[in-house]
Amino acid sequence: MEVKKDYLARPRAIKDVKPKFRNFPMVPRVVFGSGCFDQLGDILMAKRKHSDAPFIFLVDDVFEGTELTSRIPRIFNDQLIFISADQEPTTKQVDVLVKRIEKDFDDLPSGIVGIGGGTLLDLSKAVAILLTNNGSASRYQGWDLVLKPALYHVGIPTISGTGAEVSRTTVLLGPEKKLGINSDYTTFDQVLLDPDLTKGVERAQWFYTGMDCFIHCIESLQGTFLNAFSQSYGEKALELCKEVFLEELNPKESRDKLMMASWHGGMSIAYSQVGVAHAMSYGLGFLLGVRHGIGNCLVFKHLNEFYPEGVALFDRMLEKHEIELPTGICANLDENELDTMISVAMGMVPLWENALGSDWRNVITPEKLACIYRKI
């Protein structure tokens, strides 16, 4: 007698369960090339809702009174807001900008355009989100808390390395933590990559921001979340970083390659994560206001235990470009201040899981983090 197999009644074995892969957003439109900034007017024209729905340009105030400002294609009642990038972007700053825009205009603008480094790009992404989602920006610090699509927003980097132009994250200092708004609605709708806009960046800032990209690559490529997708982008970004910071390139080649390294580095962590340096840098940023790029460098210098080959390359880059990292940043911190930094750092669970696996708490202790912080 033949026995029929009742597959519907049989519980599915674990091996039958297919893994669920992330369906993450990418920037749908991007222009790359020297001088492409001058196409911005045509790009925005197609997105204007009507003459009373302006574009809001959030621009790094280092460009106030410069030739770049005169090239911004403002028409109708477009508004230009200069913002200092001297401090890390905050949730309060986002809330103030949103209230200002809502007060000045009866209807939603046509969109937000961010022009500057990672600070301006993160602010622009956050403002675009908060114009269509209620409440304070601090409410959305975390993973996938944003419920409604953001307002149309454009990113135009003027320095390369952060990857903010391509990531689904906008990192903000909040009242209780430094943490990104990580969502599918954060990503820019349009990016313009014009390497000419990075001319004149101060040498140390160029290095620190470029190292943000380099460290992205090291942490992604050595992480437990590594996969062929993130590896392909991470390896290319690392190759470009080595060329820029260890070889002799002419200025144009250096600008072009570092801008592409930033893009690829950002893409690498889109499908994986960063690691130890970034987690600890968040602690420095929250308590001491240390800028993200230099914070990563300050920490990474002391991470030979975790990334020996990467730290060796980093030391060569420091020497070649004659960069001297600040010292004594944490020398005078009391135990409560150290505990605050450690708490912020250890709260970055996905970063630690990528760096060390699910049992990371058996490796990373408050005492170990305190030991590293005290060296900075």
C-alpha positions as CSV (number, residue, x, y, z in Angstrom):
1,M,0.0,0.0,0.0
2,E,1.5,3.3,-1.1
3,V,1.7,6.0,1.6
4,K,1.2,9.5,0.4
5,K,3.4,12.2,1.9
6,D,1.4,15.0,3.4
7,Y,3.8,17.9,3.0
8,L,1.2,20.4,4.1
9,A,0.9,18.7,7.5
10,R,4.6,18.2,8.0
11,P,6.3,21.1,9.9
12,R,9.0,22.7,7.9
13,A,12.5,21.7,9.0
14,I,14.9,24.5,9.8
15,K,16.9,23.6,6.7
16,D,13.8,24.2,4.5
17,V,13.5,27.9,5.6
18,K,15.0,30.2,3.1
19,P,17.0,33.1,4.5
20,K,15.5,36.6,4.2
21,F,17.7,39.1,2.4
22,R,17.5,42.8,2.9
23,N,15.7,44.8,0.2
24,F,17.5,48.1,0.7
25,P,17.3,51.3,-1.3
26,M,20.0,52.8,-3.5
27,V,20.3,56.3,-4.8
28,P,18.1,56.1,-8.0
29,R,19.9,58.9,-9.9
30,V,23.5,60.1,-9.8
31,V,25.6,62.4,-12.0
32,F,29.4,62.2,-11.9
33,G,31.9,64.4,-13.6
34,S,33.9,67.7,-13.4
35,G,31.5,70.6,-13.8
36,C,28.3,68.5,-13.4
37,F,27.1,70.9,-10.7
38,D,26.0,73.2,-13.4
39,Q,23.3,70.7,-14.4
40,L,21.5,71.2,-11.1
41,G,19.1,73.8,-12.4
42,D,17.8,71.5,-15.1
43,I,17.5,68.6,-12.7
44,L,15.5,70.6,-10.2
45,M,13.2,72.2,-12.8
46,A,11.7,68.8,-13.5
47,K,10.9,68.3,-9.8
48,R,9.4,71.7,-9.1
49,K,5.7,71.4,-8.0
50,H,4.8,75.0,-8.8
51,S,6.2,78.5,-8.4
52,D,5.3,78.8,-4.8
53,A,6.9,75.5,-3.8
54,P,10.5,76.4,-3.4
55,F,13.7,74.4,-3.1
56,I,15.5,74.9,0.1
57,F,19.3,74.9,-0.2
58,L,21.2,74.0,2.9
59,V,24.8,75.0,2.3
60,D,28.0,74.9,4.3
61,D,28.8,78.4,5.4
62,V,32.4,78.2,4.2
63,F,30.9,78.9,0.7
64,E,29.1,82.1,1.8
65,G,30.2,84.8,-0.6
66,T,32.1,82.5,-2.9
67,E,31.7,81.7,-6.6
68,L,29.9,78.5,-5.8
69,T,27.0,80.4,-4.2
70,S,26.5,82.4,-7.4
71,R,26.1,79.1,-9.3
72,I,23.3,77.8,-7.2
73,P,20.2,77.8,-9.5
74,R,17.7,79.8,-7.3
75,I,14.5,80.9,-8.9
76,F,11.0,82.0,-7.6
77,N,11.2,82.0,-3.8
78,D,13.9,79.4,-3.3
79,Q,15.6,79.8,0.0
80,L,19.3,79.5,0.7
81,I,20.3,78.7,4.3
82,F,24.0,78.8,5.3
83,I,24.9,76.4,8.1
84,S,28.2,75.9,10.0
85,A,29.7,72.5,9.9
86,D,32.0,73.2,12.8
87,Q,29.9,71.0,15.1
88,E,28.3,67.6,14.6
89,P,24.7,67.8,13.4
90,T,22.1,67.5,16.2
91,T,18.5,66.5,16.5
92,K,17.7,70.0,17.9
93,Q,19.3,71.6,14.9
94,V,17.1,69.5,12.6
95,D,14.0,70.4,14.6
96,V,14.8,74.2,14.4
97,L,15.4,74.0,10.6
98,V,12.1,72.2,10.1
99,K,10.1,74.7,12.1
100,R,11.8,77.5,10.2
101,I,10.8,76.1,6.9
102,E,7.2,75.3,8.0
103,K,6.8,78.8,9.3
104,D,8.1,80.5,6.1
105,F,6.0,78.5,3.7
106,D,2.3,77.4,3.8
107,D,2.9,74.2,1.7
108,L,5.7,71.7,1.6
109,P,8.7,72.9,-0.5
110,S,9.5,71.1,-3.7
111,G,12.6,69.6,-2.1
112,I,15.8,70.0,0.0
113,V,19.2,70.3,-1.5
114,G,22.3,69.7,0.7
115,I,25.6,71.1,-0.4
116,G,28.6,70.4,1.8
117,G,30.3,67.6,3.7
118,G,28.8,64.8,5.8
119,T,27.3,67.3,8.3
120,L,25.3,69.2,5.6
121,L,24.3,66.0,3.8
122,D,23.1,64.4,7.0
123,L,21.2,67.5,8.0
124,S,19.6,67.6,4.6
125,K,18.4,64.0,4.8
126,A,17.1,64.5,8.3
127,V,15.2,67.7,7.4
128,A,13.6,66.0,4.4
129,I,12.4,63.2,6.6
130,L,11.0,65.5,9.4
131,L,9.1,67.6,6.9
132,T,6.9,64.6,6.2
133,N,7.0,62.8,9.6
134,N,5.7,64.2,12.8
135,G,7.7,64.8,16.0
136,S,11.3,65.5,16.9
137,A,14.2,64.1,15.0
138,S,15.3,62.3,18.2
139,R,12.2,60.2,17.9
140,Y,13.6,58.5,14.7
141,Q,17.1,57.8,15.9
142,G,17.4,54.1,15.4
143,W,16.7,51.5,12.8
144,D,13.6,51.6,10.5
145,L,11.5,54.0,12.7
146,V,10.5,56.4,9.8
147,L,7.0,55.6,8.5
148,K,6.5,58.0,5.6
149,P,8.6,58.8,2.6
150,A,10.8,61.8,2.9
151,L,10.5,65.0,0.9
152,Y,12.5,64.9,-2.4
153,H,16.1,65.6,-1.5
154,V,19.4,66.0,-3.3
155,G,22.9,65.6,-2.0
156,I,26.0,67.4,-3.4
157,P,29.2,66.5,-1.5
158,T,32.0,69.1,-1.4
159,I,34.4,66.7,0.4
160,S,34.9,63.0,-0.1
161,G,35.0,60.2,2.4
162,T,32.0,60.0,4.6
163,G,29.8,58.1,2.2
164,A,26.8,60.2,3.4
165,E,25.9,60.8,-0.2
166,V,24.9,57.2,-0.7
167,S,24.0,55.8,2.8
168,R,20.6,55.2,4.3
169,T,21.8,56.8,7.5
170,T,21.9,60.3,8.8
171,V,24.0,60.5,12.0
172,L,22.8,62.9,14.6
173,L,23.7,63.9,18.2
174,G,20.6,63.6,20.3
175,P,19.8,64.5,23.9
176,E,20.6,60.9,25.0
177,K,22.7,59.4,22.3
178,K,24.6,59.8,19.0
179,L,22.8,57.6,16.6
180,G,21.7,57.7,13.0
181,I,18.2,57.8,11.5
182,N,18.6,54.5,9.6
183,S,15.7,54.0,7.2
184,D,14.7,53.2,3.6
185,Y,13.5,56.8,3.3
186,T,16.8,58.4,4.3
187,T,18.6,57.8,1.0
188,F,18.9,60.8,-1.4
189,D,16.7,60.8,-4.5
190,Q,19.4,62.5,-6.5
191,V,23.2,62.9,-6.0
192,L,25.6,65.1,-8.0
193,L,29.2,64.0,-7.7
194,D,31.4,66.9,-9.0
195,P,35.0,66.4,-8.0
196,D,35.8,70.0,-8.8
197,L,33.8,71.0,-5.7
198,T,36.4,69.3,-3.5
199,K,39.2,71.7,-4.6
200,G,40.7,73.7,-1.8
201,V,39.7,71.4,1.1
202,E,42.1,71.9,4.0
203,R,44.8,69.2,4.1
204,A,44.1,67.7,7.5
205,Q,40.3,67.7,6.9
206,W,40.9,66.0,3.5
207,F,42.9,63.3,5.3
208,Y,40.5,62.8,8.2
209,T,37.4,62.5,6.0
210,G,39.3,60.3,3.5
211,M,40.2,58.0,6.4
212,D,36.5,57.7,7.3
213,C,36.2,55.9,3.9
214,F,39.3,53.8,4.5
215,I,38.1,52.7,7.9
216,H,34.6,51.9,6.4
217,C,36.4,49.5,4.0
218,I,38.6,47.8,6.7
219,E,35.6,47.3,9.0
220,S,33.3,46.1,6.3
221,L,35.8,43.7,4.7
222,Q,36.7,42.1,8.1
223,G,33.2,42.0,9.5
224,T,31.1,39.0,10.1
225,F,28.3,40.5,8.0
226,L,30.6,40.4,4.9
227,N,29.0,39.1,1.7
228,A,29.9,39.2,-2.0
229,F,27.8,42.4,-2.5
230,S,29.6,44.4,0.2
231,Q,32.9,42.8,-0.5
232,S,32.9,43.9,-4.2
233,Y,32.3,47.6,-3.2
234,G,34.6,47.5,-0.2
235,E,37.5,46.0,-2.2
236,K,37.2,48.7,-4.9
237,A,37.0,51.5,-2.3
238,L,40.0,50.1,-0.5
239,E,42.0,49.9,-3.7
240,L,41.1,53.5,-4.5
241,C,42.1,54.7,-1.0
242,K,45.5,53.1,-1.3
243,E,46.0,54.8,-4.6
244,V,45.0,58.2,-3.2
245,F,46.9,58.1,0.1
246,L,49.9,56.0,-0.8
247,E,50.7,56.7,-4.4
248,E,51.6,59.8,-6.3
249,L,48.6,61.1,-8.2
250,N,48.0,64.4,-9.8
251,P,45.3,66.6,-8.1
252,K,42.5,65.7,-10.6
253,E,43.1,62.0,-10.3
254,S,43.2,62.2,-6.6
255,R,39.9,64.1,-6.4
256,D,38.1,61.8,-8.9
257,K,39.3,58.6,-7.2
258,L,38.6,59.7,-3.6
259,M,35.1,60.7,-4.6
260,M,34.5,57.3,-6.1
261,A,36.1,55.6,-3.1
262,S,33.6,57.5,-0.9
263,W,30.7,56.2,-3.0
264,H,32.0,52.6,-3.0
265,G,32.8,52.7,0.7
266,G,29.3,53.9,1.5
267,M,27.8,51.2,-0.7
268,S,30.0,48.6,1.0
269,I,28.5,49.2,4.4
270,A,24.9,49.5,3.0
271,Y,24.7,45.7,2.9
272,S,26.9,45.0,5.8
273,Q,28.1,47.3,8.7
274,V,31.0,49.2,10.2
275,G,32.8,48.1,13.3
276,V,34.9,48.9,16.4
277,A,36.3,52.3,15.4
278,H,32.9,53.7,14.5
279,A,31.2,52.3,17.6
280,M,33.8,54.0,19.8
281,S,33.9,57.1,17.7
282,Y,30.2,57.6,18.5
283,G,31.2,57.8,22.2
284,L,33.8,60.5,21.5
285,G,31.3,62.4,19.4
286,F,28.5,62.3,22.0
287,L,30.5,63.3,25.0
288,L,33.2,65.5,23.6
289,G,31.8,66.7,20.3
290,V,34.8,65.2,18.4
291,R,34.1,65.3,14.7
292,H,33.4,61.9,13.1
293,G,36.4,61.6,10.8
294,I,39.0,62.6,13.3
295,G,37.2,60.5,16.0
296,N,37.5,57.4,13.8
297,C,41.2,58.1,13.3
298,L,41.8,58.6,17.0
299,V,40.3,55.3,17.9
300,F,41.6,53.3,14.9
301,K,45.2,54.1,15.8
302,H,44.7,51.9,18.9
303,L,42.9,48.9,17.3
304,N,45.8,46.7,16.3
305,E,44.2,43.9,18.2
306,F,41.2,43.9,15.9
307,Y,42.6,45.3,12.5
308,P,46.4,44.8,12.5
309,E,46.8,45.1,8.7
310,G,44.5,48.0,8.5
311,V,46.3,49.9,11.3
312,A,49.6,49.2,9.7
313,L,48.4,50.8,6.4
314,F,46.9,53.7,8.4
315,D,50.2,54.4,10.1
316,R,51.9,54.5,6.7
317,M,49.3,57.0,5.5
318,L,49.8,59.2,8.6
319,E,53.5,59.2,8.0
320,K,53.3,59.9,4.3
321,H,51.0,62.9,4.7
322,E,52.7,64.2,7.9
323,I,49.5,64.1,9.9
324,E,49.9,64.3,13.7
325,L,46.8,63.1,15.6
326,P,45.8,65.1,18.6
327,T,46.7,63.5,22.0
328,G,45.3,63.7,25.5
329,I,41.7,64.0,24.3
330,C,40.5,61.7,27.1
331,A,43.3,62.4,29.6
332,N,41.2,64.4,32.1
333,L,37.9,62.6,31.9
334,D,36.4,61.3,35.2
335,E,34.9,57.9,35.7
336,N,31.3,59.2,35.0
337,E,32.4,60.7,31.7
338,L,34.2,57.6,30.7
339,D,31.1,55.5,31.6
340,T,29.0,57.8,29.4
341,M,31.2,57.2,26.4
342,I,31.4,53.5,27.0
343,S,27.6,53.3,27.3
344,V,27.1,55.1,24.0
345,A,29.7,52.9,22.3
346,M,28.3,49.6,23.6
347,G,24.8,50.7,22.5
348,M,25.9,50.3,18.9
349,V,25.0,46.6,18.9
350,P,24.9,46.0,15.1
351,L,28.4,47.4,14.8
352,W,29.8,45.1,17.4
353,E,28.0,42.1,16.0
354,N,29.5,42.8,12.6
355,A,33.0,43.3,14.1
356,L,33.0,40.3,16.5
357,G,30.0,38.2,16.0
358,S,27.0,37.5,18.3
359,D,29.1,36.8,21.3
360,W,30.9,40.1,21.2
361,R,30.0,40.9,24.8
362,N,32.5,38.1,25.8
363,V,35.2,40.1,24.1
364,I,34.2,43.7,24.6
365,T,33.9,44.8,28.2
366,P,33.6,48.3,29.7
367,E,37.1,47.8,31.1
368,K,38.5,47.1,27.7
369,L,36.8,50.2,26.2
370,A,38.0,52.3,29.1
371,C,41.6,51.2,28.5
372,I,41.4,52.2,24.8
373,Y,39.7,55.5,25.5
374,R,42.4,56.4,28.0
375,K,45.1,56.0,25.3
376,I,43.4,58.7,23.1
